[in-house]
Amino acid sequence: MIKKIMSAFESIKKALIVLVLFVALFTVIVVATDSINVLKQANAFLILIATLAFLASVFIWLISWAWTIKKDYNISYASLLLIGFSSLFASLTPMQLGADALRALLLKETYKVPFSKGISASMFVKGLKFFTLLIVSLLTLFFLIANAKLNLILLLLIASGLFVIFIATALFLFPFNKVAAFFISSILTKLTKKIRFLEPASAFFLQYSNYLKRQGLHVFSLLLLCIVSWFFEFLAFTLSFAALNIFLPLHSFILLFVIVAILERVPFMPRGLLFVEGASYLMLSTSFAGLSQKQIVSFLAIFDFVRIVVPVVLSMIVFTVCYRTLRSSKKKQVPQ
């Protein structure tokens, strides 16, 4: 397991490379579009509040994950939140150790919690968050169709994103039903004949179904936490606009936020980098918002600073501290 943690430690370098390259690319864009003067006029206090709001969103989600873990293990919230946040940087390493996998590895190494339980807890609360996003997205889409606020291309973009969110929600929550779990497992079993690395997932979904059967009492409370987490993420989003003295109608904010939330979770891109920026630029430059190029680039620079740069850098620092703690001492946790 130490070797796996060492590999996770090495992934800091990979995440840092992605972060540096992205910041460098965006710096070039800011300079090329002459947006630096707009950024200089941004309200630093509102940027700070937006950053704190986004961090609050992250920690509220982690509380829901920690609550699920604590149902079976007597581990303090402080320790679980430390482990959870220290894994956040791994979301910038696609096809490497993901944040969920690293979180489960740290939990196993530190408190002897089985890896499958750490992953299951992440899948469960992430499924609930995807579910709330799916509901809000559908309501937003119906509203926009009824009010003819979007053209066909943008509607197709949202619809395709909703399909991805639906698939994720189905994989994470449908196993509540044993029949659905067997169905998913059978599909994965067939796929393993061609895609060998999916073989462990087939058996895992049956175990995951049994795990979900014990989480029913928490569903409503965890859904509320997910909604609160989305609220703070939305607050960070709108404050990033407000820092530039840009104010849009509420339905426009909601629409753009929903699209960003969907694209940020594209699995083969770290945090939806480039997808989020591209879609946001296309929407904000049309009659939907009618912002200038400098305003759009400045907003994207601020929001990426809020949602990526600060959380990832802080997570790297926390992970380094946690890693050193792991090497100096190990703790054994017995289930309640």
Protein Blocks (a to p, Z undefined) as FASTA:
>chain_A
ZZmmmmmmmmmmmmmmmmmmmmmmmmmmmmmnopmmmmmmpcfklmmmmmmmmmmmmmmm
mmmmmmmmmmmpccdfklmmmmmmmmmmmmmmghiacfklmmmmmmmmmnopafklmmmm
mmmmmmmmmmmmmmmmmmmmmmmmmnopacfklmmmmmmmmmmmmmmmmmmmmmmpmklm
mmmmmmmmmmmmmmmmlmmmmmmmmmmmmmmmmmmmmmmmmmmmmmmmmmmmmmmmmmmm
mmnopacdfklmmmmmmmmmmmmmgmkbghhioklmmmmmmmmmmmknopafklmmmmmm
mmmmmmmmmmmmmmmmmmmmmmmmmmmpccddddZZ
